[in-house]
Amino acid sequence: MKDQVLWRKTGRIAATLAERLGIDIERAFDIFYNSHEYELFSNPESGLQLLSDEYIITDVMRELEKN
């Protein structure tokens, strides 16, 4: 995927996380960037980049619940 598209997708994911968790956007980016899902998201071969924002957000939320 093009970098611009991934930047926007990352921003949407962080914004939604911030809204759902009631936190600021910087903290939401930190949570996403330090998640296992972001590790997969950063690897184009994982296919996660092609999945919906909601799918990725749900996985990040599950990871947060486990920790």
Secondary structure as GFF3:
##gff-version 3
##sequence-region A 1 67
A	DSSP	alpha_helix	3	21	.	.	.	ID=ss1
A	DSSP	alpha_helix	25	33	.	.	.	ID=ss2
A	DSSP	alpha_helix	36	41	.	.	.	ID=ss3
A	DSSP	three_ten_helix	44	46	.	.	.	ID=ss4
A	DSSP	three_ten_helix	48	50	.	.	.	ID=ss5
A	DSSP	alpha_helix	53	66	.	.	.	ID=ss6
###
